[in-house]
């Protein structure tokens, strides 16, 4: 009886040691390091598998500045795809990756805002990796870029197919029944060489009203004022801060108010702004002029 108990304890201790060893080995395997081009695909796959493992407590967050908005869709897709990268091969971007960057750059013509898909971060990391002549990029950098690319594509597919006005709770990216028959299907089309623009065009509504509305986007975009303007707080607590922001805001509209301008010059500048924007010209600072400035 004692020998049986002893053998049983020994067996469970052996399993425990193996379990701990495997955990430590896994952690060691995904530590950040520079990997040769010949081995980078496997290293990326290992990293992606770790991102979607049950042991990953961070889930959507790849690091402090990068999060995945379509984490569950990506997890489902990469598991089906054996965690293989689809946007690069041995440290060389695919044609599809470049097409996605170009598409995002002009996303406004599709009624989309490129920063909803982390365009700036994605473009920066794409450029860094493409110009990594000293081979300093790690497998985690390549892995993060891979996941950001797919996350952006899934977001675009979701918004083009469903639209952007529906509540997030009923978005297709949260509907597991759509993971394989919609998202994976279209991702694979692009991975297998189908033109990205063509795939994204096909998922959109094809009726005439939608196409007519979409055809007017370019005219609307060309007429948009995309400049950033200073917000003027009103009523104000600090008159010096108020005058400083008011002066800056007037200047942004082409109305110059000198730094040491007196009250007469201020009234004149206010009148010029009112005349320029179609307000009642009285030279007074009030709710109507501040509202005009801030909208």
C-alpha positions as CSV (number, residue, x, y, z in Angstrom):
1,X,0.0,0.0,0.0
2,X,2.8,2.4,0.9
3,X,4.7,1.6,-2.3
4,X,1.5,2.2,-4.3
5,X,1.0,5.6,-2.6
6,X,4.7,6.4,-3.1
7,X,4.5,5.6,-6.8
8,X,1.3,7.6,-7.2
9,X,2.8,10.7,-5.6
10,X,6.0,10.3,-7.7
11,X,3.9,10.2,-10.8
12,X,1.9,13.3,-9.9
13,X,5.1,15.1,-9.0
14,X,6.5,14.2,-12.4
15,X,3.4,15.6,-14.1
16,X,3.7,18.8,-12.1
17,X,7.4,19.3,-13.1
18,X,6.5,18.7,-16.7
19,X,3.7,21.2,-16.6
20,X,5.9,23.9,-15.0
21,X,8.6,23.1,-17.5
22,X,6.3,23.5,-20.4
23,X,5.0,26.8,-19.1
24,X,8.5,28.1,-18.7
25,X,9.5,26.8,-22.1
26,X,6.5,28.6,-23.6
27,X,7.4,31.9,-22.0
28,X,11.0,31.5,-23.1
29,X,9.9,30.8,-26.7
30,X,7.9,34.1,-27.1
31,X,10.5,36.3,-25.5
32,X,11.4,39.2,-27.9
33,X,14.3,38.5,-30.1
34,X,15.7,39.0,-33.6
35,X,15.0,36.0,-35.8
36,X,16.6,35.2,-39.2
37,X,14.3,35.6,-42.2
38,X,14.3,31.8,-42.8
39,X,12.8,31.2,-39.4
40,X,10.6,34.3,-38.9
41,X,7.4,32.8,-40.1
42,X,7.5,30.0,-37.5
43,X,8.5,32.6,-34.8
44,X,5.5,34.8,-35.8
45,X,3.2,31.8,-35.7
46,X,4.4,30.9,-32.2
47,X,3.8,34.5,-31.0
48,X,0.3,34.7,-32.5
49,X,-0.6,31.3,-30.8
50,X,0.6,32.8,-27.5
51,X,-1.6,36.0,-28.0
52,X,-4.7,33.8,-28.4
53,X,-3.8,31.2,-25.8
54,X,-5.9,30.7,-22.7
55,X,-2.9,31.7,-20.6
56,X,-2.9,35.2,-22.1
57,X,-4.6,37.5,-19.5
58,X,-4.1,40.7,-21.6
59,X,-6.3,39.4,-24.4
60,X,-7.0,42.4,-26.7
61,X,-3.9,44.4,-25.6
62,X,-0.7,43.6,-27.6
63,X,1.1,46.3,-25.6
64,X,0.5,49.6,-23.9
65,X,-0.4,51.4,-27.2
66,X,-1.9,48.6,-29.4
67,X,-5.2,46.9,-28.9
68,X,-7.2,44.6,-31.1
69,X,-10.8,45.6,-31.6
70,X,-11.7,42.3,-33.3
71,X,-9.8,40.0,-31.0
72,X,-12.3,37.1,-31.0
73,X,-12.6,37.1,-34.8
74,X,-8.8,37.0,-35.2
75,X,-8.5,34.3,-32.6
76,X,-11.0,32.1,-34.5
77,X,-9.3,32.8,-37.9
78,X,-5.7,32.2,-36.9
79,X,-6.6,29.0,-35.1
80,X,-8.1,27.7,-38.3
81,X,-5.1,28.9,-40.2
82,X,-2.6,27.3,-37.8
83,X,-1.5,30.8,-36.7
84,X,0.4,31.3,-40.0
85,X,1.1,34.9,-41.0
86,X,-0.7,36.1,-44.1
87,X,0.6,39.6,-44.7
88,X,4.4,38.9,-44.9
89,X,6.7,36.0,-45.8
90,X,10.2,35.8,-44.5
91,X,10.3,39.5,-43.6
92,X,8.9,40.7,-47.0
93,X,5.5,42.3,-47.1
94,X,3.0,40.7,-49.5
95,X,1.3,42.7,-52.3
96,X,-1.9,42.5,-50.3
97,X,-0.3,44.2,-47.3
98,X,0.7,47.2,-49.4
99,X,-2.8,47.2,-51.0
100,X,-4.4,47.4,-47.5
101,X,-2.3,50.4,-46.5
102,X,-3.2,52.2,-49.8
103,X,-6.9,51.4,-49.3
104,X,-6.8,52.8,-45.7
105,X,-5.1,55.9,-46.9
106,X,-8.1,56.6,-49.2
107,X,-10.8,55.1,-46.8
108,X,-12.7,58.4,-46.6
109,X,-13.9,57.8,-50.2
110,X,-15.6,54.6,-48.9
111,X,-17.2,56.6,-46.1
112,X,-14.7,55.2,-43.5
113,X,-12.4,57.0,-41.2
114,X,-8.9,55.5,-41.5
115,X,-8.0,56.2,-37.8
116,X,-10.8,53.8,-36.8
117,X,-8.5,51.1,-38.1
118,X,-5.3,52.4,-36.4
119,X,-4.0,53.7,-39.7
120,X,-1.2,55.9,-38.4
121,X,0.3,53.1,-36.2
122,X,-0.2,50.6,-38.9
123,X,1.5,52.7,-41.5
124,X,4.4,53.5,-39.2
125,X,5.1,49.9,-38.3
126,X,4.7,48.8,-41.9
127,X,7.3,51.4,-42.9
128,X,9.7,50.5,-40.1
129,X,9.7,46.8,-41.0
130,X,9.9,47.5,-44.8
131,X,13.0,49.6,-44.3
132,X,14.7,47.5,-41.7
133,X,18.0,47.3,-43.5
134,X,19.9,46.5,-40.3
135,X,17.6,43.6,-39.5
136,X,16.8,44.9,-36.0
137,X,13.1,44.1,-36.0
138,X,12.0,41.3,-33.7
139,X,9.4,38.6,-34.3
140,X,7.0,40.4,-31.9
141,X,7.2,43.5,-34.1
142,X,6.3,41.4,-37.1
143,X,3.7,39.6,-35.2
144,X,2.0,42.8,-33.9
145,X,2.0,44.2,-37.5
146,X,0.4,41.0,-38.7
147,X,-2.4,41.1,-36.2
148,X,-2.9,44.9,-36.7
149,X,-3.3,44.3,-40.4
150,X,-5.9,41.6,-39.9
151,X,-7.7,43.5,-37.2
152,X,-8.0,46.5,-39.6
153,X,-9.3,44.3,-42.4
154,X,-11.9,42.6,-40.2
155,X,-13.1,46.1,-39.0
156,X,-13.4,47.3,-42.6
157,X,-15.3,44.1,-43.6
158,X,-17.6,44.6,-40.7
159,X,-18.3,48.3,-41.4
160,X,-18.7,47.9,-45.2
161,X,-21.1,45.0,-44.8
162,X,-23.2,46.2,-41.8
163,X,-22.6,49.9,-41.8
164,X,-21.4,52.0,-38.9
165,X,-24.6,53.0,-37.2
166,X,-25.6,49.8,-35.5
167,X,-24.8,49.2,-31.8
168,X,-21.6,47.3,-31.2
169,X,-23.6,44.5,-29.4
170,X,-25.1,43.3,-32.7
171,X,-22.0,43.9,-34.9
172,X,-21.0,40.9,-37.0
173,X,-17.5,41.0,-35.4
174,X,-19.3,39.8,-32.2
175,X,-21.4,37.1,-34.0
176,X,-19.6,33.8,-33.9
177,X,-21.8,32.4,-36.8
178,X,-20.1,35.0,-39.1
179,X,-16.5,34.2,-38.1
180,X,-16.1,31.4,-40.6
181,X,-18.7,32.0,-43.3
182,X,-18.0,35.7,-43.7
183,X,-14.8,37.0,-42.2
184,X,-12.6,33.9,-42.8
185,X,-14.0,33.5,-46.3
186,X,-13.1,37.0,-47.3
187,X,-9.7,37.1,-45.5
188,X,-8.8,33.9,-47.4
189,X,-9.8,35.4,-50.7
190,X,-7.3,38.2,-50.2
191,X,-4.7,35.8,-48.8
192,X,-5.0,33.6,-51.8
193,X,-4.4,36.6,-54.2
194,X,-7.8,38.1,-55.0
195,X,-7.6,41.9,-55.4
196,X,-8.3,43.5,-52.1
197,X,-10.4,46.3,-53.6
198,X,-12.5,43.8,-55.4
199,X,-13.2,41.7,-52.3
200,X,-14.2,44.8,-50.3
201,X,-16.4,46.1,-53.1
202,X,-18.3,42.8,-53.3
203,X,-19.3,42.8,-49.6
204,X,-21.0,46.2,-49.9
205,X,-24.7,46.7,-50.9
206,X,-25.2,46.6,-54.7
207,X,-28.4,48.5,-55.0
208,X,-28.6,51.7,-57.0
209,X,-29.4,54.0,-54.1
210,X,-26.3,53.0,-52.2
211,X,-24.1,53.4,-55.2
212,X,-25.6,56.9,-56.0
213,X,-24.9,58.0,-52.4
214,X,-21.4,56.6,-52.5
215,X,-20.7,58.4,-55.8
216,X,-21.2,61.7,-54.0
217,X,-18.7,61.1,-51.3
218,X,-15.7,62.5,-53.3
219,X,-17.5,65.8,-53.9
220,X,-18.4,66.0,-50.2
221,X,-14.8,65.2,-49.1
222,X,-13.4,67.8,-51.5
223,X,-15.6,70.5,-49.9
224,X,-14.8,69.5,-46.3
225,X,-12.8,71.7,-44.0
226,X,-10.4,69.3,-42.3
227,X,-8.4,71.9,-40.4
228,X,-8.3,71.8,-36.6
229,X,-9.5,74.9,-34.7
230,X,-8.8,76.2,-31.2
231,X,-11.7,75.7,-28.8
232,X,-12.7,78.9,-27.0
233,X,-14.0,78.4,-23.4
234,X,-17.0,80.6,-22.6
235,X,-18.0,81.9,-20.1
236,X,-14.4,82.3,-19.0
237,X,-12.7,82.5,-15.6
238,X,-9.3,83.8,-16.7
239,X,-9.5,86.8,-19.1
240,X,-5.9,86.5,-20.2
241,X,-6.3,82.9,-21.2
242,X,-9.6,83.7,-22.9
243,X,-8.0,86.6,-25.0
244,X,-5.1,84.3,-25.9
245,X,-7.4,81.5,-27.2
246,X,-9.7,84.1,-28.9
247,X,-6.8,85.7,-30.7
248,X,-5.6,82.3,-31.9
249,X,-9.1,81.3,-33.0
250,X,-9.6,84.6,-34.9
251,X,-6.2,84.1,-36.6
252,X,-7.2,80.6,-37.7
253,X,-10.1,82.2,-39.6
254,X,-7.9,84.8,-41.2
255,X,-8.7,87.7,-38.8
256,X,-5.5,89.1,-37.3
257,X,-5.4,90.5,-33.8
258,X,-2.1,91.8,-32.8
259,X,-0.5,90.6,-29.5
260,X,-0.8,94.0,-27.7
261,X,-4.0,95.1,-29.4
262,X,-6.2,97.6,-27.5
263,X,-10.0,97.2,-27.0
264,X,-10.7,99.2,-30.2
265,X,-8.6,96.7,-32.2
266,X,-10.4,93.8,-30.5
267,X,-13.8,95.2,-31.4
268,X,-12.7,95.7,-35.0
269,X,-11.4,92.1,-35.2
270,X,-14.7,90.8,-33.8
271,X,-16.7,92.8,-36.3
272,X,-14.5,91.5,-39.2
273,X,-15.1,87.9,-38.0
274,X,-18.8,88.5,-37.6
275,X,-19.0,89.9,-41.1
276,X,-17.0,87.1,-42.5
277,X,-19.2,84.4,-41.0
278,X,-22.6,86.0,-41.5
279,X,-23.3,87.0,-37.9
280,X,-24.8,90.2,-36.7
281,X,-22.0,92.8,-36.8
282,X,-22.0,94.5,-33.4
283,X,-18.4,93.9,-32.2
284,X,-19.6,92.1,-29.0
285,X,-18.3,88.9,-27.6
286,X,-21.3,86.7,-26.7
287,X,-22.8,83.2,-27.0
288,X,-23.5,83.4,-30.7
289,X,-20.0,84.3,-31.8
290,X,-18.4,81.7,-29.5
291,X,-20.8,79.0,-30.7
292,X,-19.9,79.8,-34.3
293,X,-16.2,79.5,-33.4
294,X,-16.6,76.2,-31.7
295,X,-18.8,74.4,-34.3
